[in-house]
């Protein structure tokens, strides 16, 4: 049996690494992209005509850069509270949503398709602006349509839904590589690796077999410890979503954005790097620095199954410890309460999937047998 440590971005933040959503978008690395997009947004807001022959590709940003910056523009203070995982929440909302009053890639595609088939207009054209206002009340959708209309390949791909979402996924992969490069530059020092190993040692016990599943793209090595990247490393990071069966059935074109699908496409390299993990049997697990957001429920359901939670048999079930960091002493009770709520929601969702009873038997069974704990990082 083995002991497993599961870490999220909170692990890096706890040792002072600048790997958060906010850090990336406010970094010097991203400065040129950010400022160029903000200038474009300001031009659009002033109603100024944008030259039809402008080559936006030369600025080295794409539609995902544009969307993330568009959302953050004017909400800089809110970025203090935005978790790194919210990038994936934005991706999910933009893909699933089909409401004309908030951002939706499907609405963007439909307007581009309609525009291509019925009338051409240039971004910033008053007639075109009026046309967009009749299609949607959402400023971000109108701005994205203007942005993509300047690029011939996007106008043409919108005619075919499969081609549009293929192009959207390829653009996301480009954004991921940029983010991965930033992570590599930020965490390449010996100081980062030393602090990461020290933090991991505090969370791992002294067992012979020690394993770490990391949701981070950053890498480090500790003695007698094997590390596996769940969603890729800085060479090949994955941003993805977790879709329900109904969402997959209703919107099959979105399956390619699911983490399960993205991981399958990396299986060959993943299997080569992590072949030894096939023999792992987990007895105890520690989870630290993960937001426990729904985009990663698929992984935690795998983990709980490895811990034999589905058996409801105390002799077979392992134990799990959820650890949080108190990053604001003035909000200690709030932070603890929210984290406990997240643990409760996660375990309840798993029980709902494996048991027809779903009466919180699992949580009580784990808690009263000391197989579940929620602790503050010392």
C-alpha positions as CSV (number, residue, x, y, z in Angstrom):
1,X,0.0,0.0,0.0
2,X,1.1,3.6,-0.7
3,X,0.6,7.0,0.7
4,X,-0.5,9.7,-1.9
5,X,-0.3,13.4,-1.7
6,X,-2.6,15.4,-4.0
7,X,-1.7,19.0,-4.6
8,X,-3.2,21.9,-6.5
9,X,-2.2,25.5,-7.2
10,X,-2.5,26.4,-3.5
11,X,0.6,24.3,-2.9
12,X,2.7,26.6,-5.1
13,X,1.1,29.7,-3.7
14,X,1.9,28.5,-0.1
15,X,5.6,28.6,-0.9
16,X,5.5,32.0,-2.6
17,X,5.4,30.9,-6.3
18,X,3.7,33.3,-8.7
19,X,1.6,30.7,-10.5
20,X,-1.9,32.0,-10.0
21,X,-4.4,33.3,-12.6
22,X,-3.8,36.8,-11.4
23,X,0.0,36.5,-11.4
24,X,0.0,35.3,-15.0
25,X,-2.3,38.0,-16.4
26,X,-0.5,40.8,-14.5
27,X,3.0,39.5,-15.2
28,X,5.7,41.2,-17.3
29,X,5.7,38.1,-19.4
30,X,2.1,38.8,-20.5
31,X,2.4,42.6,-20.5
32,X,2.6,43.1,-24.3
33,X,-0.4,40.8,-25.0
34,X,-2.4,42.4,-22.2
35,X,-1.8,46.0,-23.2
36,X,-2.4,45.4,-26.9
37,X,-5.8,43.7,-26.1
38,X,-6.7,46.5,-23.7
39,X,-5.9,49.1,-26.4
40,X,-8.1,47.2,-28.8
41,X,-11.0,47.2,-26.3
42,X,-10.6,50.9,-25.7
43,X,-10.8,51.6,-29.4
44,X,-13.9,49.5,-29.7
45,X,-15.6,51.2,-26.7
46,X,-14.9,54.6,-28.3
47,X,-16.7,53.4,-31.4
48,X,-13.6,54.0,-33.6
49,X,-13.4,52.2,-36.9
50,X,-10.8,49.4,-36.8
51,X,-9.0,49.0,-40.1
52,X,-10.3,46.0,-42.0
53,X,-6.8,44.9,-43.0
54,X,-5.3,45.0,-39.5
55,X,-3.2,41.8,-38.8
56,X,-4.2,41.0,-35.3
57,X,-2.2,37.7,-35.4
58,X,1.1,39.7,-35.4
59,X,0.4,40.6,-31.8
60,X,0.7,37.0,-30.8
61,X,-2.7,36.6,-29.0
62,X,-5.8,34.8,-30.0
63,X,-9.5,34.6,-29.1
64,X,-8.9,33.0,-25.7
65,X,-6.4,35.7,-24.7
66,X,-9.0,38.2,-25.9
67,X,-11.8,36.7,-23.8
68,X,-9.8,36.4,-20.6
69,X,-8.5,40.0,-20.9
70,X,-12.0,41.2,-21.8
71,X,-13.4,39.6,-18.7
72,X,-10.7,41.0,-16.5
73,X,-10.7,44.5,-18.0
74,X,-12.2,46.9,-15.4
75,X,-12.3,44.2,-12.7
76,X,-8.7,44.3,-11.6
77,X,-9.5,44.3,-7.9
78,X,-11.6,41.2,-8.3
79,X,-8.6,39.3,-9.6
80,X,-7.3,39.3,-6.0
81,X,-10.0,36.8,-5.2
82,X,-10.1,34.9,-8.4
83,X,-8.7,31.4,-8.1
84,X,-6.3,30.0,-10.6
85,X,-8.9,27.3,-11.5
86,X,-11.4,29.9,-12.6
87,X,-9.8,30.0,-16.0
88,X,-11.4,26.6,-16.5
89,X,-14.7,27.9,-15.1
90,X,-14.7,30.7,-17.7
91,X,-14.0,28.2,-20.4
92,X,-16.9,26.0,-19.2
93,X,-19.4,28.9,-18.9
94,X,-18.4,30.2,-22.4
95,X,-18.9,26.8,-24.0
96,X,-22.1,25.7,-22.2
97,X,-23.9,29.0,-22.2
98,X,-26.3,29.7,-25.1
99,X,-27.8,32.9,-23.6
100,X,-27.6,36.0,-25.8
101,X,-27.3,38.2,-22.7
102,X,-24.0,36.7,-21.6
103,X,-20.9,35.4,-23.3
104,X,-21.4,32.3,-25.5
105,X,-19.1,30.9,-28.1
106,X,-22.2,29.3,-29.8
107,X,-23.8,32.7,-30.1
108,X,-20.6,34.1,-31.5
109,X,-20.5,31.3,-34.1
110,X,-24.1,31.8,-35.1
111,X,-23.6,35.6,-35.7
112,X,-20.4,35.0,-37.7
113,X,-22.3,32.5,-39.8
114,X,-25.2,34.8,-40.3
115,X,-22.9,37.6,-41.2
116,X,-21.0,35.6,-43.7
117,X,-24.1,34.3,-45.5
118,X,-26.1,37.6,-45.5
119,X,-23.9,40.7,-45.3
120,X,-20.3,41.7,-44.8
121,X,-19.3,44.5,-42.5
122,X,-16.1,45.8,-41.0
123,X,-15.5,46.0,-37.3
124,X,-16.3,49.5,-36.1
125,X,-18.7,50.1,-38.9
126,X,-21.8,51.9,-37.5
127,X,-24.2,49.8,-39.6
128,X,-22.4,46.7,-38.5
129,X,-22.6,47.8,-34.8
130,X,-26.4,48.3,-35.1
131,X,-26.7,44.8,-36.7
132,X,-24.8,43.3,-33.8
133,X,-27.0,45.0,-31.2
134,X,-30.0,43.4,-32.8
135,X,-28.4,40.0,-32.3
136,X,-27.2,40.2,-28.7
137,X,-27.2,42.6,-25.7
138,X,-23.9,41.3,-24.5
139,X,-21.0,43.7,-25.1
140,X,-18.4,40.9,-24.9
141,X,-20.1,38.9,-27.6
142,X,-20.3,41.9,-30.0
143,X,-16.7,42.7,-29.4
144,X,-15.6,39.1,-30.0
145,X,-17.6,39.0,-33.2
146,X,-15.9,42.2,-34.4
147,X,-12.5,40.8,-33.4
148,X,-13.0,37.5,-35.2
149,X,-14.6,39.2,-38.3
150,X,-11.2,40.7,-39.0
151,X,-9.8,37.2,-39.6
152,X,-10.9,35.4,-42.8
153,X,-10.3,31.9,-41.4
154,X,-12.7,32.5,-38.5
155,X,-15.5,33.8,-40.7
156,X,-15.2,30.7,-42.9
157,X,-14.9,28.2,-40.0
158,X,-18.1,29.5,-38.5
159,X,-20.2,28.0,-41.3
160,X,-19.3,24.5,-40.1
161,X,-19.9,23.9,-36.4
162,X,-17.2,21.1,-36.2
163,X,-14.6,23.4,-37.9
164,X,-15.5,26.3,-35.5
165,X,-15.0,24.2,-32.4
166,X,-11.8,22.6,-33.8
167,X,-10.4,26.1,-34.4
168,X,-11.5,27.1,-30.9
169,X,-9.7,24.1,-29.3
170,X,-6.5,24.8,-31.4
171,X,-6.5,28.4,-30.1
172,X,-6.9,27.1,-26.6
173,X,-3.9,24.8,-27.1
174,X,-1.9,27.9,-28.2
175,X,-2.9,29.7,-25.0
176,X,-2.0,26.7,-22.9
177,X,1.6,26.6,-24.4
178,X,2.0,30.3,-23.5
179,X,0.8,29.7,-19.9
180,X,3.1,26.7,-19.7
181,X,6.1,28.8,-20.8
182,X,5.3,31.3,-18.0
183,X,5.1,28.5,-15.4
184,X,8.5,27.1,-16.6
185,X,10.1,30.5,-16.3
186,X,8.5,31.1,-12.9
187,X,9.4,27.8,-11.3
188,X,12.7,26.9,-12.8
189,X,14.9,28.0,-9.9
190,X,16.6,25.8,-7.4
191,X,15.0,27.9,-4.7
192,X,11.5,26.9,-5.9
193,X,12.4,23.3,-6.0
194,X,13.9,23.4,-2.5
195,X,10.8,25.1,-1.0
196,X,8.5,22.7,-2.9
197,X,10.3,19.6,-1.5
198,X,10.3,21.0,2.0
199,X,6.6,21.7,1.8
200,X,5.9,18.2,0.4
201,X,8.0,16.6,3.2
202,X,5.7,18.3,5.8
203,X,2.7,16.7,4.2
204,X,4.0,13.3,3.4
205,X,4.9,10.8,6.1
206,X,8.0,8.6,6.2
207,X,6.6,5.6,4.4
208,X,8.7,3.7,1.9
209,X,6.4,4.4,-1.1
210,X,5.4,8.0,-1.5
211,X,3.5,9.4,-4.5
212,X,2.3,12.8,-5.5
213,X,-0.5,13.6,-7.9
214,X,-0.1,17.2,-9.0
215,X,-2.6,19.4,-10.8
216,X,0.1,22.0,-11.2
217,X,2.2,22.3,-14.4
218,X,5.3,23.1,-12.3
219,X,7.7,20.3,-11.5
220,X,10.1,19.3,-8.7
221,X,11.7,16.2,-7.3
222,X,11.9,14.8,-3.8
223,X,13.8,11.8,-2.5
224,X,11.9,8.5,-2.6
225,X,8.9,10.3,-4.2
226,X,7.3,9.7,-7.5
227,X,5.3,12.6,-9.1
228,X,2.6,12.4,-11.7
229,X,1.0,15.4,-13.5
230,X,-2.7,14.9,-13.8
231,X,-3.3,17.6,-16.5
232,X,0.0,17.8,-18.1
233,X,3.2,19.8,-17.2
234,X,4.7,23.0,-18.5
235,X,5.6,21.3,-21.8
236,X,2.0,20.2,-22.5
237,X,-0.5,21.8,-20.1
238,X,-4.2,21.0,-20.3
239,X,-7.1,23.4,-19.6
240,X,-10.4,21.4,-19.7
241,X,-13.9,21.1,-18.4
242,X,-15.9,18.4,-16.7
243,X,-19.1,17.7,-18.7
244,X,-22.2,15.9,-17.4
245,X,-23.6,13.1,-19.5
246,X,-26.6,15.3,-20.5
247,X,-24.2,18.1,-21.5
248,X,-22.2,15.7,-23.7
249,X,-25.5,14.4,-25.3
250,X,-26.8,17.9,-25.9
251,X,-23.6,19.4,-27.1
252,X,-21.4,16.6,-28.6
253,X,-19.1,19.2,-30.2
254,X,-17.9,20.1,-26.8
255,X,-16.6,16.7,-25.8
256,X,-13.2,17.5,-27.3
257,X,-12.8,20.2,-24.5
258,X,-13.4,17.7,-21.6
259,X,-10.4,16.8,-19.5
260,X,-11.1,13.1,-20.2
261,X,-10.9,13.6,-23.9
262,X,-7.8,15.9,-23.6
263,X,-6.1,13.3,-21.5
264,X,-6.8,10.5,-23.9
265,X,-5.0,12.4,-26.6
266,X,-1.9,12.6,-24.4
267,X,-2.1,8.9,-23.4
268,X,1.0,7.7,-25.2
269,X,3.3,10.2,-23.6
270,X,1.4,10.0,-20.3
271,X,1.7,6.2,-20.2
272,X,5.4,6.3,-21.0
273,X,6.2,8.7,-18.1
274,X,3.9,7.1,-15.6
275,X,4.1,3.3,-16.3
276,X,5.1,2.5,-12.7
277,X,1.9,4.0,-11.4
278,X,-0.2,1.1,-12.6
279,X,0.9,-0.9,-9.6
280,X,0.0,1.8,-7.0
281,X,-2.5,0.9,-4.3
282,X,-3.5,3.8,-2.2
283,X,-4.1,3.4,1.6
284,X,-3.9,7.0,2.7
285,X,-4.3,10.2,0.9
286,X,-3.6,13.9,1.7
287,X,-5.1,16.7,-0.4
288,X,-3.6,20.1,-0.1
289,X,-3.9,23.3,-2.1
290,X,-6.8,22.2,-4.3
291,X,-10.0,24.2,-4.6
292,X,-12.0,21.0,-5.0
293,X,-13.9,22.6,-7.8
294,X,-16.3,20.6,-10.0
295,X,-14.0,20.7,-13.0
296,X,-11.8,18.1,-11.2
297,X,-14.5,15.9,-9.7
298,X,-13.6,13.1,-12.2
299,X,-10.2,12.8,-10.7
300,X,-11.5,12.7,-7.1
301,X,-14.0,10.0,-7.9
302,X,-11.1,8.0,-9.2
303,X,-9.2,8.7,-6.0
304,X,-12.1,7.7,-3.7
305,X,-12.5,4.5,-5.6
306,X,-8.8,3.7,-5.2
307,X,-9.4,4.3,-1.4
308,X,-12.3,1.8,-1.6
309,X,-14.9,4.3,-0.4
310,X,-17.5,2.6,-2.7
311,X,-17.4,-0.5,-0.5
312,X,-18.6,1.2,2.6
313,X,-16.5,-1.5,4.4
314,X,-14.3,0.0,7.2
315,X,-11.8,-2.9,6.9
316,X,-11.2,-2.1,3.2
317,X,-11.5,1.7,3.2
318,X,-8.5,3.9,3.4
319,X,-8.3,7.3,4.9
320,X,-8.1,10.8,3.5
321,X,-7.0,14.1,5.0
322,X,-7.9,17.5,3.5
323,X,-5.5,20.3,4.4
324,X,-6.1,24.0,3.9
325,X,-4.0,27.1,4.5
326,X,-5.1,30.0,6.5
327,X,-4.1,32.9,4.2
328,X,-6.1,35.6,6.0
329,X,-6.2,35.3,9.8
330,X,-9.1,37.8,9.9
331,X,-11.3,35.4,8.0
332,X,-10.2,32.1,9.7
333,X,-13.8,30.8,10.4
334,X,-15.0,31.8,6.9
335,X,-12.1,30.0,5.2
336,X,-12.5,26.9,7.3
337,X,-16.2,26.8,6.8
338,X,-16.0,27.2,3.0
339,X,-13.4,24.5,2.7
340,X,-15.5,22.1,4.8
341,X,-18.5,22.9,2.6
342,X,-16.4,22.0,-0.5
343,X,-15.3,18.7,1.1
344,X,-18.9,17.9,2.0
345,X,-20.1,18.7,-1.6
346,X,-17.3,16.6,-3.1
347,X,-18.0,13.5,-1.0
348,X,-21.7,13.8,-1.3
349,X,-21.4,13.9,-5.1
350,X,-19.3,10.7,-5.0
351,X,-21.7,8.9,-2.8
352,X,-24.6,9.9,-5.1
353,X,-22.8,8.2,-7.9
354,X,-21.9,5.0,-6.1
355,X,-25.0,4.5,-3.9
356,X,-28.7,4.7,-4.5
357,X,-29.2,5.6,-0.8
358,X,-27.3,8.9,-0.8
359,X,-28.0,9.7,2.8
360,X,-24.5,10.9,3.8
361,X,-23.6,7.5,5.1
362,X,-20.2,7.7,3.6
363,X,-19.3,11.0,5.2
364,X,-20.4,9.9,8.7
365,X,-18.8,6.5,8.3
366,X,-15.4,8.1,7.4
367,X,-15.7,10.8,10.1
368,X,-16.7,8.6,13.0
369,X,-14.0,6.1,12.1
370,X,-11.3,8.7,11.9
371,X,-10.7,8.1,8.3
372,X,-11.6,11.7,7.3
373,X,-10.1,14.8,8.7
374,X,-9.9,18.5,7.8
375,X,-6.8,20.2,9.1
376,X,-5.1,23.6,8.8
377,X,-1.5,23.7,7.5
378,X,0.9,24.3,10.4
